Amino acid sequence: MAQSVPPGDIATQPGTKIVFNAPYDDKHTYHIKVTNSSARRIGWAFKTTNMKRLGVDPAAGVIGCSHRCLLQCVRLRAGGTDTNNDRVTIEWTNTPDGAAKQFRREWFQGDGMVRRKSLPIE
């Protein structure tokens, strides 16, 4: 059963943080590459600390073993609020054996193991 096995590693590019340059009164887009380096297909989902300021498109999906996907992280106007703790977090888990290639939120709600990686916004 795939969900009883710990999810393998992923690599993100950038690997440690996302940097948006000024001016902050415009919408900025930053590309994030996610690579599944494990031997199993994974389901993944991005979360942000403030959905009004940050968004990721697509926000969730499935990546086959040894495959990658390209995402867009969009920073909307900062609006004079404190943005020091802004970050995006990717969560991933193995997809169940025989599951369709379409993302399912319930993969993250059962007893299966979920891993996380946070990328602070600078």
C-alpha positions in Angstrom: 0.0 0.0 0.0 1.6 3.2 -1.2 0.3 5.5 1.6 2.0 3.4 4.3 5.4 4.1 2.7 6.9 7.5 3.5 6.8 9.9 0.5 10.1 10.3 -1.2 12.0 13.5 -1.7 11.1 16.4 -4.0 13.3 19.2 -5.2 12.1 22.7 -5.7 13.8 25.4 -7.7 14.3 27.8 -6.0 15.4 25.6 -3.2 15.3 27.8 -0.1 13.3 31.1 -0.6 11.4 33.1 -3.2 12.6 36.7 -3.8 10.2 39.3 -5.3 11.8 42.6 -6.3 10.2 46.1 -5.9 8.0 47.9 -6.8 5.4 46.1 -4.7 2.4 48.0 -6.1 2.3 45.7 -9.2 1.5 42.0 -9.5 4.7 39.9 -9.8 5.0 36.3 -11.0 7.8 33.9 -10.0 8.2 30.4 -11.4 8.7 27.4 -9.2 9.8 24.1 -10.5 8.9 21.0 -8.5 10.7 17.7 -9.3 9.6 14.3 -7.9 12.8 12.4 -7.4 11.1 9.4 -5.8 10.0 6.1 -7.3 6.3 6.7 -6.6 3.7 9.1 -8.0 2.8 11.9 -5.5 0.0 14.2 -5.0 1.0 17.7 -4.0 -0.7 20.9 -2.8 0.6 24.4 -2.1 -0.6 26.6 0.8 0.2 30.3 1.4 0.2 32.3 4.6 -2.0 35.0 3.0 -4.2 34.1 0.0 -5.0 37.8 -0.6 -1.3 38.5 -1.2 0.1 35.2 -2.6 -1.2 32.6 -4.9 0.2 29.5 -6.7 -1.2 28.3 -10.0 -1.9 25.4 -10.2 -2.4 25.0 -6.4 -2.4 21.2 -6.4 -1.7 18.3 -8.7 0.0 14.9 -9.3 3.6 14.3 -10.4 4.7 10.9 -11.7 8.0 9.4 -10.5 11.0 11.2 -11.9 8.8 13.9 -13.4 8.6 17.7 -12.8 6.1 20.5 -13.1 6.3 24.2 -13.4 4.2 26.5 -11.3 3.6 30.2 -11.0 3.7 31.9 -7.6 2.0 35.3 -7.9 2.5 38.1 -5.4 -0.2 40.6 -5.4 0.0 44.1 -4.0 1.6 44.3 -0.6 -0.7 47.1 0.5 1.5 48.4 3.3 0.9 45.4 5.6 3.6 43.4 7.3 4.9 40.8 4.9 7.9 39.5 6.9 6.2 36.1 7.6 4.9 35.4 4.1 5.7 32.0 2.8 4.4 29.2 0.5 4.4 25.6 1.7 4.2 22.5 -0.5 2.8 19.4 1.0 3.1 16.0 -0.7 2.0 12.4 -0.2 2.2 9.2 -2.2 -0.9 8.5 -4.2 -2.8 5.3 -3.4 -2.0 2.3 -5.6 -4.2 2.3 -8.7 -5.4 5.8 -8.1 -6.3 8.0 -11.1 -3.9 10.7 -12.1 -6.3 13.4 -11.0 -5.6 15.1 -7.6 -7.8 14.2 -4.7 -7.8 16.3 -1.4 -8.7 13.2 0.7 -5.2 11.8 0.1 -4.0 14.3 2.7 -6.8 13.5 5.2 -6.3 9.9 6.1 -3.6 8.0 7.9 -1.1 8.4 5.1 2.2 10.3 5.7 2.4 13.8 4.4 5.7 15.8 4.0 6.1 19.6 3.9 8.6 22.1 2.7 8.3 25.9 3.3 9.7 28.6 1.1 9.8 32.0 2.8 9.0 35.1 0.7 11.6 37.8 0.7 
